[in-house]
Amino acid sequence: MSIETFTLNKVGPAFTLDTPEEPWILLRGEGYSPVQSLVTAAAACAGYVYISVLNNSNVPHEIEKVTVSYTRDMAKKTNPIQSINVTIYAEIATEYHEKAQRCVKLISPNCPVIQSLDPNIEVVEQVVFL
């Protein structure tokens, strides 16, 4: 087991996380909301896992960007995340597209952030070939 501890300081209305460069402000409108942080963490993790899977599968690639969108369940009092859609934009030669598409299926089972989410949250990953 690995334990890592962070301290969030209360600065005005926001909680902040000190980092070497500048503090992360965890407040919507002044920085990133905790929900936005969670969603982008899942997307970043998915991107890193996809890169690793492509490398292990000997698929030459260049990842340009990852976009993420999410929905919230407005019928529930706390409006929890309902779905997360991750799109990875990658330059991959046509002859590797089929293999690269199969690699997408390995993202969720190998991403610790996605594995830590409530199983009721639908996570969809896709790749767009450039």
KOLTOR-431043 format. One record per atom (N, C-alpha, C): residue in one letter; x negated, y negated, z negated; atom name. Coordinates in steps of 0.2 Angstrom, whole numbers, always signed. Layout:
BEGIN
code  x  y  z  site
A  X  Y  Z  CA
...
END
This chain:
BEGIN
code  x  y  z  site
M  -4  +6  +0  N
M  +0  +0  +0  CA
M  -4  -6  +0  C
S  -2  -11  +4  N
S  -6  -18  +4  CA
S  -1  -23  +1  C
I  -4  -27  -3  N
I  +0  -33  -6  CA
I  -4  -39  -4  C
E  +0  -44  -2  N
E  -2  -50  +0  CA
E  +2  -55  -3  C
T  +0  -60  -6  N
T  +4  -65  -10  CA
T  +3  -72  -7  C
F  +8  -76  -6  N
F  +8  -83  -4  CA
F  +12  -87  -9  C
T  +10  -93  -9  N
T  +14  -98  -14  CA
T  +17  -103  -9  C
L  +23  -104  -11  N
L  +27  -109  -7  CA
L  +28  -115  -12  C
N  +25  -121  -10  N
N  +26  -127  -15  CA
N  +32  -131  -13  C
K  +35  -134  -18  N
K  +41  -138  -17  CA
K  +38  -145  -16  C
V  +39  -148  -10  N
V  +37  -155  -8  CA
V  +43  -158  -6  C
G  +46  -163  -10  N
G  +52  -166  -8  CA
G  +57  -161  -7  C
P  +61  -161  -2  N
P  +67  -157  -1  CA
P  +64  -150  +2  C
A  +58  -149  +4  N
A  +56  -143  +8  CA
A  +51  -139  +4  C
F  +51  -133  +5  N
F  +46  -128  +3  CA
F  +40  -128  +8  C
T  +34  -128  +6  N
T  +29  -128  +11  CA
T  +24  -123  +9  C
L  +21  -120  +15  N
L  +15  -115  +14  CA
L  +9  -118  +16  C
D  +4  -119  +11  N
D  -2  -122  +13  CA
D  -6  -117  +18  C
T  -9  -120  +23  N
T  -13  -116  +28  CA
T  -20  -120  +28  C
P  -25  -118  +31  N
P  -31  -121  +32  CA
P  -30  -128  +36  C
E  -26  -127  +41  N
E  -26  -133  +46  CA
E  -21  -138  +43  C
E  -15  -136  +42  N
E  -9  -141  +39  CA
E  -4  -136  +36  C
P  +0  -139  +31  N
P  +5  -135  +28  CA
P  +11  -134  +33  C
W  +14  -128  +33  N
W  +20  -126  +36  CA
W  +25  -129  +32  C
I  +30  -132  +35  N
I  +36  -135  +32  CA
I  +41  -130  +34  C
L  +44  -127  +28  N
L  +50  -122  +30  CA
L  +56  -126  +28  C
L  +58  -130  +32  N
L  +65  -134  +32  CA
L  +67  -136  +39  C
R  +73  -133  +41  N
R  +75  -135  +47  CA
R  +76  -143  +48  C
G  +74  -145  +53  N
G  +74  -153  +55  CA
G  +67  -156  +53  C
E  +63  -153  +48  N
E  +57  -156  +46  CA
E  +51  -152  +48  C
G  +53  -145  +50  N
G  +48  -140  +52  CA
G  +52  -135  +55  C
Y  +51  -129  +52  N
Y  +54  -123  +54  CA
Y  +59  -120  +49  C
S  +65  -118  +50  N
S  +69  -115  +45  CA
S  +66  -108  +44  C
P  +68  -106  +38  N
P  +66  -99  +36  CA
P  +68  -94  +41  C
V  +75  -95  +44  N
V  +77  -91  +49  CA
V  +73  -91  +56  C
Q  +72  -97  +58  N
Q  +67  -98  +64  CA
Q  +61  -95  +63  C
S  +58  -95  +57  N
S  +51  -92  +55  CA
S  +52  -84  +56  C
L  +57  -82  +53  N
L  +58  -74  +54  CA
L  +59  -72  +61  C
V  +63  -76  +65  N
V  +64  -74  +72  CA
V  +58  -74  +76  C
T  +54  -80  +75  N
T  +48  -81  +79  CA
T  +42  -76  +76  C
A  +43  -74  +70  N
A  +38  -69  +68  CA
A  +39  -62  +71  C
A  +46  -60  +72  N
A  +47  -54  +76  CA
A  +45  -55  +83  C
A  +46  -60  +86  N
A  +44  -61  +93  CA
A  +36  -61  +94  C
A  +33  -64  +89  N
A  +25  -64  +90  CA
A  +23  -57  +89  C
C  +26  -53  +84  N
C  +24  -46  +82  CA
C  +25  -42  +88  C
A  +31  -43  +92  N
A  +33  -39  +97  CA
A  +28  -40  +103  C
G  +26  -46  +104  N
G  +21  -48  +109  CA
G  +14  -45  +108  C
Y  +12  -45  +101  N
Y  +6  -42  +100  CA
Y  +6  -34  +101  C
V  +11  -31  +99  N
V  +12  -24  +99  CA
V  +12  -22  +107  C
Y  +16  -26  +111  N
Y  +16  -24  +118  CA
Y  +9  -25  +121  C
I  +5  -30  +119  N
I  -2  -30  +122  CA
I  -6  -24  +120  C
S  -5  -22  +114  N
S  -8  -16  +111  CA
S  -6  -10  +115  C
V  +0  -9  +116  N
V  +3  -3  +120  CA
V  +0  -3  +127  C
L  +0  -9  +130  N
L  -2  -9  +137  CA
L  -9  -8  +137  C
N  -13  -10  +132  N
N  -21  -9  +132  CA
N  -22  -1  +131  C
N  -18  +2  +127  N
N  -19  +9  +125  CA
N  -16  +13  +131  C
S  -12  +10  +136  N
S  -9  +14  +141  CA
S  -13  +12  +148  C
N  -19  +8  +147  N
N  -23  +6  +152  CA
N  -19  +3  +158  C
V  -15  -2  +156  N
V  -11  -6  +160  CA
V  -14  -13  +160  C
P  -17  -15  +166  N
P  -20  -22  +166  CA
P  -15  -27  +166  C
H  -16  -32  +162  N
H  -10  -37  +161  CA
H  -13  -44  +159  C
E  -9  -49  +159  N
E  -10  -55  +157  CA
E  -3  -58  +154  C
I  -3  -59  +148  N
I  +4  -61  +145  CA
I  +4  -69  +145  C
E  +9  -71  +148  N
E  +9  -79  +149  CA
E  +13  -82  +143  C
K  +18  -79  +141  N
K  +22  -82  +135  CA
K  +27  -77  +133  C
V  +30  -78  +127  N
V  +36  -74  +124  CA
V  +41  -79  +122  C
T  +47  -78  +124  N
T  +53  -82  +122  CA
T  +57  -78  +118  C
V  +61  -81  +113  N
V  +65  -78  +109  CA
V  +71  -82  +108  C
S  +77  -78  +107  N
S  +83  -82  +106  CA
S  +87  -77  +101  C
Y  +91  -80  +97  N
Y  +95  -76  +92  CA
Y  +102  -78  +91  C
T  +106  -74  +88  N
T  +113  -76  +87  CA
T  +114  -75  +79  C
R  +119  -78  +76  N
R  +120  -77  +69  CA
R  +128  -75  +69  C
D  +129  -71  +64  N
D  +136  -68  +63  CA
D  +140  -74  +59  C
M  +143  -78  +62  N
M  +147  -83  +59  CA
M  +153  -81  +55  C
A  +155  -75  +56  N
A  +161  -72  +52  CA
A  +159  -70  +45  C
K  +152  -70  +43  N
K  +150  -68  +37  CA
K  +148  -74  +33  C
K  +149  -75  +27  N
K  +148  -81  +23  CA
K  +141  -84  +24  C
T  +135  -79  +24  N
T  +129  -82  +24  CA
T  +126  -83  +31  C
N  +130  -81  +36  N
N  +128  -82  +43  CA
N  +122  -78  +45  C
P  +121  -72  +43  N
P  +115  -68  +44  CA
P  +113  -68  +52  C
I  +107  -66  +53  N
I  +105  -65  +60  CA
I  +109  -59  +62  C
Q  +112  -59  +68  N
Q  +116  -54  +71  CA
Q  +111  -50  +77  C
S  +108  -54  +81  N
S  +104  -51  +86  CA
S  +98  -55  +88  C
I  +93  -52  +90  N
I  +86  -56  +92  CA
I  +85  -53  +99  C
N  +84  -57  +104  N
N  +82  -56  +111  CA
N  +75  -58  +112  C
V  +70  -54  +113  N
V  +63  -56  +115  CA
V  +62  -54  +122  C
T  +59  -59  +126  N
T  +57  -59  +133  CA
T  +50  -60  +133  C
I  +46  -55  +136  N
I  +39  -56  +137  CA
I  +38  -57  +144  C
Y  +34  -63  +146  N
Y  +33  -64  +153  CA
Y  +25  -62  +154  C
A  +25  -57  +159  N
A  +18  -54  +160  CA
A  +16  -54  +167  C
E  +10  -55  +169  N
E  +7  -54  +175  CA
E  +5  -47  +175  C
I  +8  -42  +179  N
I  +6  -35  +179  CA
I  +7  -33  +187  C
A  +2  -30  +189  N
A  +2  -28  +196  CA
A  +8  -23  +197  C
T  +11  -24  +203  N
T  +17  -20  +205  CA
T  +16  -12  +204  C
E  +10  -10  +205  N
E  +10  -2  +204  CA
E  +10  +0  +197  C
Y  +10  -5  +192  N
Y  +10  -4  +185  CA
Y  +17  -5  +182  C
H  +21  -8  +186  N
H  +28  -10  +183  CA
H  +32  -5  +180  C
E  +32  +1  +183  N
E  +36  +6  +180  CA
E  +33  +9  +173  C
K  +26  +9  +173  N
K  +23  +11  +166  CA
K  +24  +5  +161  C
A  +23  -1  +163  N
A  +24  -6  +159  CA
A  +31  -7  +156  C
Q  +36  -5  +160  N
Q  +43  -5  +158  CA
Q  +44  +0  +153  C
R  +41  +6  +153  N
R  +41  +11  +148  CA
R  +38  +9  +142  C
C  +33  +5  +142  N
C  +29  +3  +136  CA
C  +34  -2  +132  C
V  +38  -5  +135  N
V  +43  -9  +131  CA
V  +47  -5  +126  C
K  +48  +1  +127  N
K  +52  +5  +122  CA
K  +48  +7  +116  C
L  +41  +5  +116  N
L  +37  +7  +111  CA
L  +36  +1  +106  C
I  +39  -5  +108  N
I  +38  -11  +104  CA
I  +41  -10  +97  C
S  +48  -9  +97  N
S  +52  -9  +90  CA
S  +49  -4  +86  C
P  +48  +2  +88  N
P  +46  +7  +83  CA
P  +39  +6  +80  C
N  +35  +2  +84  N
N  +28  +0  +81  CA
N  +27  -7  +79  C
C  +32  -11  +78  N
C  +32  -18  +76  CA
C  +34  -18  +68  C
P  +29  -19  +64  N
P  +31  -20  +57  CA
P  +36  -25  +55  C
V  +36  -30  +59  N
V  +41  -36  +57  CA
V  +48  -33  +59  C
I  +49  -30  +65  N
I  +55  -28  +67  CA
I  +57  -22  +63  C
Q  +53  -18  +61  N
Q  +54  -12  +57  CA
Q  +57  -14  +50  C
S  +55  -21  +48  N
S  +57  -23  +41  CA
S  +64  -27  +41  C
L  +67  -28  +47  N
L  +73  -31  +48  CA
L  +79  -27  +46  C
D  +84  -30  +44  N
D  +90  -26  +42  CA
D  +92  -22  +49  C
P  +94  -15  +48  N
P  +95  -11  +54  CA
P  +101  -14  +58  C
N  +106  -18  +55  N
N  +111  -20  +58  CA
N  +110  -26  +63  C
I  +104  -28  +63  N
I  +101  -33  +68  CA
I  +99  -30  +74  C
E  +103  -32  +80  N
E  +101  -29  +86  CA
E  +95  -32  +89  C
V  +90  -29  +90  N
V  +84  -32  +93  CA
V  +83  -29  +100  C
V  +83  -33  +105  N
V  +82  -32  +112  CA
V  +75  -35  +115  C
E  +71  -30  +117  N
E  +65  -33  +120  CA
E  +65  -31  +128  C
Q  +63  -36  +132  N
Q  +62  -35  +139  CA
Q  +56  -39  +142  C
V  +54  -36  +147  N
V  +48  -39  +151  CA
V  +50  -42  +157  C
V  +48  -48  +159  N
V  +49  -51  +165  CA
V  +42  -51  +169  C
F  +41  -48  +175  N
F  +35  -48  +178  CA
F  +34  -54  +183  C
L  +29  -57  +182  N
L  +27  -63  +186  CA
L  +23  -62  +192  C
END
